[in-house]
Amino acid sequence: MTSVEGDLTTRTGIGMSPGGDYGLSQTYEQLSMPEWVDPGQIVIPSYEAPDSVVLWLFSISPKTFRVIGSPRRLTQGNINQVGLSVAAGYLAYSFVTERANIWALPVDHAKGKPLGEIQALTEDSSINGLPCISSDDTKLVYTSVRSGAYKGLVKDLKTGSIKPILTELMKTFIGIPKVSRDGAKVAYCEYSQNKPQLFVADTDDLTSKFLCEYCGQPADWFPDGHKLLLYGVPFVSGRRLDSIDVNSGSRSSVFQYPRGLILPHVSPDGRWVAGHGIDAGITPKISIMVVPLRNGVEAEEKEWVRITDGSGFEQEVDWSPDGNLLYFLSERDGSRCIWGQKLDPANKTPMGAPFPVYHSHDPRRSIRNVRLDYLSMSVSHNQIVFPMGELTGNIWIMETQGWK
């Protein structure tokens, strides 16, 4: 807690670790924005799990600004999002229930135009996100969250069968599961004894093979189906991209980027990498960049191709099957929609202006309703897959009299 003038900062004693004197005892201790009831009481939403919020009432000493006594639980949870307001002896709060599912848009990639309506690939009450589809449209991998447990799932798009990548539910599932272009393998990260470990598994029987630890997250598969591009590999002056051969385990450096290249994707011919590059400057901008690879290693920076100017808010990027068009998520029209940019086949420079591919403007069910943690977009031969979130909720009122 700090004074308005900023000259006094005091710890309240509202703990962020389980088991503390005034800490919340739940597994998840993420505290959201508080709301004062009066000078001696404060209501704080706490995330028991990524999909469960509880309201707690704390008493605060006006003199020491420390917690007095134990917190009082006001609600029961099982809600995804919450908003608070206190006035005239009442606490008004909105509880919003969130769910997200994976959708597919059939596309004519030669023109970047939809061929029909979107279709749901998952239909349940979980938060499903981070989709990755095989190029041949046979396998879909994604992450599902329910009651604080994370599951990596593989769906056979021919039979409709769904299998978990791991047999046990995980409280922490890191990394975006990535399916190979032929649908035969899936790469994923998991924590084991607090160590991020990289595995590859067969998508049919899910027999897994350990590859490495502390070696980054799977970003994309190279076209040969044997090499993975790894994102976020730590090194002395920033982060880098590595490749790893899943058969031999051999690794090599692909790209060192002190300023950052985010969420990279390999082109269908394996000769280019597209991602979000961070420009140097007083006010850094994030632009979509295409980087040529020379014998599997980044080309000189003067050969990099800037696709967007960094003035808008863009996320995710993936290639069309022929490598002559980039799809990306953009909020340039005020909503989070799918846009396309045609490229020169020879040097990947932009041809013409970006154009809308799919508008997602429905306030109740849209791409924008998906948390960034679960946002991803993937392109196959015939479609684009992406998550959309659906929000429903109500407004409640609770009297604050008698709380002291």
Backbone torsions as a table, in degrees:
resi	resn	phi	psi	omega
1	MET	NA	140.8	-178.8
2	THR	-135.9	153.6	177.8
3	SER	-74.7	160.2	179.8
4	VAL	-61.8	-36.1	179.6
5	GLU	-72.3	-17.3	178.5
6	GLY	82.3	10.1	-177.5
7	ASP	-95.6	-0.9	-179.0
8	LEU	-140.7	123.7	176.5
9	THR	-127.3	129.0	-175.3
10	THR	-133.8	139.1	172.5
11	ARG	-76.5	131.7	-178.2
12	THR	-82.0	-23.3	-174.5
13	GLY	92.3	1.1	174.1
14	ILE	-76.4	105.0	-167.2
15	GLY	-73.9	149.9	173.5
16	MET	-104.8	4.2	-180.0
17	SER	-122.8	142.4	-179.3
18	PRO	-62.3	143.3	172.6
19	GLY	86.5	-0.6	178.6
20	GLY	-71.7	170.6	-178.0
21	ASP	-58.0	-41.2	-179.9
22	TYR	-121.6	13.1	-179.6
23	GLY	-76.6	151.3	175.1
24	LEU	-77.3	141.4	-170.7
25	SER	-88.4	1.7	-177.3
26	GLN	-73.3	163.8	180.0
27	THR	-63.0	-39.3	-177.4
28	TYR	-104.1	125.3	-173.8
29	GLU	-111.0	21.9	-177.6
30	GLN	-72.9	116.3	-179.3
31	LEU	-97.9	135.0	-179.1
32	SER	-97.0	-172.7	-175.5
33	MET	-65.1	130.2	-178.5
34	PRO	-83.7	170.9	176.3
35	GLU	-141.3	126.4	179.2
36	TRP	-74.7	135.1	172.3
37	VAL	-89.7	-45.9	173.7
38	ASP	-157.1	179.2	-176.8
39	PRO	-58.8	-14.5	-177.7
40	GLY	-114.2	4.2	-177.2
41	GLN	-141.3	144.3	-178.0
42	ILE	-142.0	138.1	176.9
43	VAL	-102.6	130.8	-177.9
44	ILE	-128.3	125.0	171.4
45	PRO	-77.2	136.5	178.9
46	SER	-127.6	134.6	178.9
47	TYR	-86.7	106.2	173.6
48	GLU	-69.2	-29.1	178.2
49	ALA	-154.7	167.6	180.0
50	PRO	-58.6	-20.3	-179.0
51	ASP	-120.1	26.7	-178.7
52	SER	-148.8	116.9	-179.1
53	VAL	-114.2	138.9	177.2
54	VAL	-126.5	142.0	174.7
55	LEU	-93.8	132.4	178.7
56	TRP	-122.9	143.8	176.4
57	LEU	-107.3	124.6	176.9
58	PHE	-114.9	141.8	171.0
59	SER	-96.0	134.0	-175.9
60	ILE	-121.6	134.0	176.3
61	SER	-71.6	124.6	178.4
62	PRO	-65.0	-17.6	-178.5
63	LYS	-91.1	-48.4	-175.7
64	THR	-100.7	-13.3	-176.6
65	PHE	59.2	28.1	175.9
66	ARG	-104.0	156.8	-179.7
67	VAL	-67.8	139.7	175.2
68	ILE	-112.6	124.7	176.8
69	GLY	71.6	-162.0	-177.0
70	SER	-101.4	152.7	178.7
71	PRO	-70.3	155.6	178.3
72	ARG	-112.6	128.1	179.5
73	ARG	-80.5	127.5	-177.3
74	LEU	-100.8	-29.9	-177.5
75	THR	-133.7	172.7	-172.4
76	GLN	-102.9	-9.4	176.2
77	GLY	92.4	-153.5	-176.1
78	ASN	63.9	25.8	178.4
79	ILE	-122.8	145.6	-174.1
80	ASN	-85.6	-40.2	-174.7
81	GLN	-138.4	157.9	-176.8
82	VAL	-148.0	148.2	172.7
83	GLY	-132.3	144.2	-172.2
84	LEU	-126.7	150.2	170.6
85	SER	-157.7	135.5	-179.2
86	VAL	-122.4	131.9	176.6
87	ALA	-167.3	146.7	170.3
88	ALA	53.5	38.0	176.7
89	GLY	80.7	13.3	-179.7
90	TYR	-130.9	147.3	168.8
91	LEU	-107.2	116.5	174.7
92	ALA	-101.3	134.6	-179.7
93	TYR	-145.0	143.6	176.2
94	SER	-106.1	133.5	174.5
95	PHE	-111.4	122.2	-177.5
96	VAL	-113.9	127.1	175.9
97	THR	-95.1	132.3	-174.9
98	GLU	-118.3	137.8	167.8
99	ARG	-142.2	155.5	-179.7
100	ALA	-141.7	141.5	178.5
101	ASN	-133.1	163.4	-178.2
102	ILE	-92.3	134.1	-178.5
103	TRP	-124.0	155.9	179.4
104	ALA	-125.4	135.5	176.8
105	LEU	-114.3	115.2	175.9
106	PRO	-69.5	135.0	-171.5
107	VAL	-137.1	141.6	166.2
108	ASP	-88.1	100.7	-173.4
109	HIS	-68.5	-23.3	178.6
110	ALA	-64.3	-31.9	-179.1
111	LYS	-110.6	-14.7	-175.3
112	GLY	69.7	33.9	-176.5
113	LYS	-119.3	141.8	177.5
114	PRO	-63.7	146.9	177.7
115	LEU	-106.3	0.2	-179.2
116	GLY	175.3	-166.6	-178.2
117	GLU	-81.9	157.7	176.1
118	ILE	-68.5	152.0	179.5
119	GLN	-130.9	140.2	-179.7
120	ALA	-78.3	129.2	174.7
121	LEU	-96.4	-21.6	171.2
122	THR	-131.6	148.0	-179.4
123	GLU	-145.5	86.4	175.2
124	ASP	-153.7	-176.1	-173.8
125	SER	-94.1	8.1	178.6
126	SER	-79.8	176.7	168.0
127	ILE	-98.9	103.5	-178.4
128	ASN	-105.0	129.7	-178.1
129	GLY	-157.7	-169.6	-179.7
130	LEU	53.4	50.0	-177.9
131	PRO	-74.5	148.4	171.7
132	CYS	-144.3	124.2	-175.9
133	ILE	-112.1	143.9	176.7
134	SER	-70.8	153.0	-176.7
135	SER	-60.6	-30.5	-177.9
136	ASP	-88.9	9.5	176.2
137	ASP	65.2	23.9	-178.0
138	THR	-98.0	-31.1	-174.8
139	LYS	-131.0	141.5	175.3
140	LEU	-126.0	130.0	172.0
141	VAL	-116.1	147.1	-179.2
142	TYR	-162.2	170.1	178.1
143	THR	-109.8	137.6	-180.0
144	SER	-124.3	135.7	-178.8
145	VAL	-123.1	127.8	175.1
146	ARG	-150.1	130.3	178.4
147	SER	55.0	37.1	175.7
148	GLY	81.1	-1.8	-179.3
149	ALA	-103.0	136.7	-179.1
150	TYR	-101.6	136.6	175.0
151	LYS	-130.3	133.0	167.9
152	GLY	-93.8	128.1	-172.9
153	LEU	-123.6	148.8	173.7
154	VAL	-118.9	124.2	177.3
155	LYS	-112.1	127.8	172.6
156	ASP	-82.1	112.9	-174.6
157	LEU	-76.8	-9.3	174.3
158	LYS	-86.0	-44.4	-176.6
159	THR	-97.1	-21.1	-177.1
160	GLY	85.7	-2.0	-178.5
161	SER	-71.1	145.2	-179.3
162	ILE	-125.6	130.3	-179.7
163	LYS	-130.6	142.8	176.2
164	PRO	-76.3	140.5	176.2
165	ILE	-65.5	-40.9	177.2
166	LEU	-115.2	144.4	-176.9
167	THR	-74.7	-28.6	-179.5
168	GLU	-104.4	146.4	177.8
169	LEU	-71.1	147.2	-177.0
170	MET	-119.1	136.7	172.1
171	LYS	-74.5	-24.5	177.7
172	THR	-132.4	117.7	176.3
173	PHE	-125.7	105.3	-174.6
174	ILE	-101.2	155.7	177.7
175	GLY	85.3	147.5	178.1
176	ILE	-87.0	119.6	177.3
177	PRO	-62.3	133.9	-175.2
178	LYS	-124.0	122.6	178.8
179	VAL	-91.9	143.3	178.8
180	SER	-68.1	162.9	-173.6
181	ARG	-65.2	-28.0	177.9
182	ASP	-91.7	1.5	177.4
183	GLY	77.4	6.7	-174.4
184	ALA	-83.8	-27.4	-174.5
185	LYS	-132.2	156.2	172.8
186	VAL	-132.5	133.7	176.1
187	ALA	-106.8	142.7	-178.4
188	TYR	-157.1	160.0	174.6
189	CYS	-110.2	148.5	171.2
190	GLU	-145.2	159.4	173.9
191	TYR	-90.1	134.1	171.5
192	SER	-135.1	113.6	-175.5
193	GLN	54.7	44.0	178.5
194	ASN	64.1	18.9	176.1
195	LYS	-110.6	124.0	175.1
196	PRO	-71.2	120.0	-176.7
197	GLN	-121.3	140.9	-177.7
198	LEU	-101.6	131.9	179.3
199	PHE	-128.6	159.0	169.0
200	VAL	-129.6	141.2	-177.1
201	ALA	-137.1	152.5	171.9
202	ASP	-74.1	133.3	-175.9
203	THR	-75.3	-13.8	178.6
204	ASP	-84.2	-55.5	-178.8
205	ASP	-105.0	-4.9	176.8
206	LEU	58.2	27.4	170.1
207	THR	-67.8	123.1	-171.9
208	SER	-103.2	156.8	178.3
209	LYS	-133.3	127.4	177.7
210	PHE	-74.0	134.6	-179.6
211	LEU	-108.1	-51.1	-176.6
212	CYS	-171.4	170.1	174.8
213	GLU	-129.4	152.3	-175.6
214	TYR	53.2	39.7	-175.4
215	CYS	-120.9	17.7	178.3
216	GLY	96.8	-178.8	-178.5
217	GLN	-112.4	151.5	178.7
218	PRO	-67.9	124.6	179.7
219	ALA	-100.2	-43.7	-177.6
220	ASP	-169.6	161.9	174.6
221	TRP	-97.1	142.7	169.1
222	PHE	-76.1	159.0	-174.6
223	PRO	-59.7	-24.9	-176.9
224	ASP	-72.1	-12.5	178.0
225	GLY	78.4	1.5	-179.7
226	HIS	-109.3	-24.7	-176.1
227	LYS	-111.0	142.5	176.1
228	LEU	-111.0	142.7	169.0
229	LEU	-91.7	126.3	-178.0
230	LEU	-105.7	134.9	-175.6
231	TYR	-111.3	144.0	174.4
232	GLY	77.9	27.6	178.5
233	VAL	-75.5	122.0	-177.6
234	PRO	-71.8	141.3	169.9
235	PHE	-150.3	177.5	-162.4
236	VAL	-59.9	-33.9	-174.9
237	SER	-117.5	27.7	176.4
238	GLY	146.8	-131.8	178.1
239	ARG	-128.8	162.0	-179.7
240	ARG	-144.7	167.6	171.8
241	LEU	-104.1	132.3	174.1
242	ASP	-117.7	164.2	166.9
243	SER	-117.9	149.3	177.4
244	ILE	-135.1	134.1	174.5
245	ASP	-84.0	117.1	-174.1
246	VAL	-72.0	-15.5	177.4
247	ASN	-84.1	-48.7	-176.2
248	SER	-95.0	-21.9	-176.5
249	GLY	83.2	0.0	-179.0
250	SER	-71.2	141.7	-177.1
251	ARG	-123.3	151.7	175.3
252	SER	-148.6	153.0	179.8
253	SER	-79.7	134.3	178.8
254	VAL	-106.3	-39.1	-165.8
255	PHE	-157.7	126.1	171.5
256	GLN	-111.3	127.8	-171.4
257	TYR	-138.6	86.8	178.4
258	PRO	-55.6	-30.8	-179.1
259	ARG	-90.8	-16.2	174.3
260	GLY	107.9	138.8	167.4
261	LEU	-136.3	117.1	-167.1
262	ILE	-104.4	138.5	173.1
263	LEU	49.8	60.4	-176.7
264	PRO	-76.0	150.0	175.7
265	HIS	-132.3	136.5	-179.3
266	VAL	-84.7	138.3	178.7
267	SER	-67.6	159.4	-178.0
268	PRO	-58.6	-26.9	178.0
269	ASP	-93.4	-1.3	177.3
270	GLY	76.0	10.3	-174.8
271	ARG	-102.9	-3.1	-177.1
272	TRP	-141.6	155.4	172.1
273	VAL	-129.1	128.9	176.3
274	ALA	-109.2	141.1	178.9
275	GLY	-168.8	-171.6	179.3
276	HIS	-102.9	113.9	-178.3
277	GLY	-98.4	142.7	179.4
278	ILE	-97.8	117.8	179.4
279	ASP	-75.3	148.1	172.7
280	ALA	-76.4	152.5	177.6
281	GLY	148.0	170.8	179.6
282	ILE	-62.2	-41.6	175.4
283	THR	-116.5	92.4	-176.1
284	PRO	-62.6	142.7	175.9
285	LYS	-116.5	149.6	177.5
286	ILE	-107.6	117.0	-178.2
287	SER	-118.4	153.0	171.5
288	ILE	-77.4	127.4	-176.6
289	MET	-123.8	150.9	170.9
290	VAL	-120.2	125.1	-175.5
291	VAL	-115.1	123.5	176.3
292	PRO	-70.8	146.2	173.5
293	LEU	-107.6	133.0	176.7
294	ARG	-116.0	108.7	-176.0
295	ASN	55.3	40.3	176.0
296	GLY	82.2	7.1	-178.1
297	VAL	-126.5	148.1	-179.4
298	GLU	-55.6	143.1	172.9
299	ALA	-80.0	171.1	177.9
300	GLU	-60.9	150.4	-173.9
301	GLU	-59.5	-28.7	-179.7
302	LYS	-66.0	-15.7	178.4
303	GLU	-93.9	-5.1	-180.0
304	TRP	-68.5	150.7	-177.0
305	VAL	-115.6	124.1	176.9
306	ARG	-88.8	124.2	-177.7
307	ILE	-95.0	-40.6	176.1
308	THR	-122.5	162.1	-173.0
309	ASP	-92.8	-0.5	178.5
310	GLY	83.2	3.2	-179.0
311	SER	-80.1	-20.1	-179.8
312	GLY	-107.1	175.8	178.9
313	PHE	-101.6	103.3	-178.5
314	GLU	-119.2	149.0	-179.6
315	GLN	-141.4	155.2	176.2
316	GLU	57.7	151.8	175.8
317	VAL	-161.5	141.7	175.3
318	ASP	-153.5	160.8	-173.9
319	TRP	-94.1	149.8	165.7
320	SER	-71.1	161.1	-176.8
321	PRO	-59.0	-28.4	179.4
322	ASP	-92.0	-2.5	177.7
323	GLY	76.2	10.1	-176.1
324	ASN	-105.0	11.3	179.7
325	LEU	-152.2	138.2	174.2
326	LEU	-109.2	133.2	171.5
327	TYR	-102.6	144.0	176.9
328	PHE	-154.3	161.4	175.7
329	LEU	-93.0	135.8	-177.8
330	SER	-144.1	149.5	175.7
331	GLU	-111.8	27.7	-176.9
332	ARG	-66.6	-19.2	176.8
333	ASP	-103.8	11.4	178.7
334	GLY	96.7	-13.7	175.6
335	SER	-124.1	163.2	178.4
336	ARG	-89.3	106.6	-173.6
337	CYS	-127.0	169.4	177.2
338	ILE	-94.4	127.2	179.3
339	TRP	-121.4	162.6	178.5
340	GLY	-130.0	155.2	175.7
341	GLN	-139.1	117.9	177.6
342	LYS	-73.8	146.4	-175.8
343	LEU	-123.7	150.1	171.0
344	ASP	-67.4	126.3	-176.3
345	PRO	-59.4	-27.9	-174.6
346	ALA	-83.2	-46.3	-172.6
347	ASN	-122.5	1.6	176.2
348	LYS	64.1	22.2	172.7
349	THR	-75.6	150.0	-178.0
350	PRO	-63.2	140.2	174.7
351	MET	-116.7	108.9	-177.9
352	GLY	79.4	-170.8	-176.6
353	ALA	-94.1	156.9	172.9
354	PRO	-59.8	149.6	-177.7
355	PHE	-135.7	150.1	-179.7
356	PRO	-73.7	137.2	176.3
357	VAL	-105.4	-43.6	179.1
358	TYR	-147.4	124.1	177.2
359	HIS	-90.9	133.1	178.9
360	SER	-124.0	81.0	-171.6
361	HIS	-107.1	-4.3	-179.0
362	ASP	-67.4	119.7	-177.3
363	PRO	-66.9	-23.1	-178.2
364	ARG	-84.4	-43.7	-179.9
365	ARG	-127.8	112.7	-176.3
366	SER	-158.4	168.3	175.4
367	ILE	-67.1	-32.0	-178.3
368	ARG	-67.9	-20.8	178.9
369	ASN	-79.3	-0.1	178.4
370	VAL	-91.9	130.5	176.0
371	ARG	-62.4	147.9	-177.9
372	LEU	-61.0	-28.2	178.9
373	ASP	-61.1	-25.7	-174.7
374	TYR	-114.1	11.1	-174.7
375	LEU	-89.7	128.9	175.7
376	SER	-159.6	160.8	178.3
377	MET	-140.9	140.0	-176.0
378	SER	-140.7	142.8	-174.6
379	VAL	-118.1	135.0	174.7
380	SER	-117.4	-170.9	-179.3
381	HIS	-61.9	-32.8	-170.8
382	ASN	-120.5	-8.1	-172.7
383	GLN	-156.3	168.8	172.4
384	ILE	-116.8	130.9	177.7
385	VAL	-112.9	145.6	-175.6
386	PHE	-163.7	157.9	176.8
387	PRO	-90.8	150.7	169.2
388	MET	-131.0	137.3	-179.6
389	GLY	-100.2	146.9	178.2
390	GLU	-122.4	125.5	-177.6
391	LEU	-112.8	131.3	172.7
392	THR	-135.4	150.8	-178.8
393	GLY	-172.9	178.8	179.0
394	ASN	-141.1	163.2	176.6
395	ILE	-109.4	131.8	-178.1
396	TRP	-120.9	156.1	177.5
397	ILE	-129.5	137.0	-179.5
398	MET	-132.7	133.4	176.1
399	GLU	-71.2	139.8	179.1
400	THR	-98.1	-8.4	177.6
401	GLN	-64.3	140.9	179.4
402	GLY	85.6	4.1	179.5
403	TRP	-75.9	-22.5	-177.3
404	LYS	-76.7	NA	NA
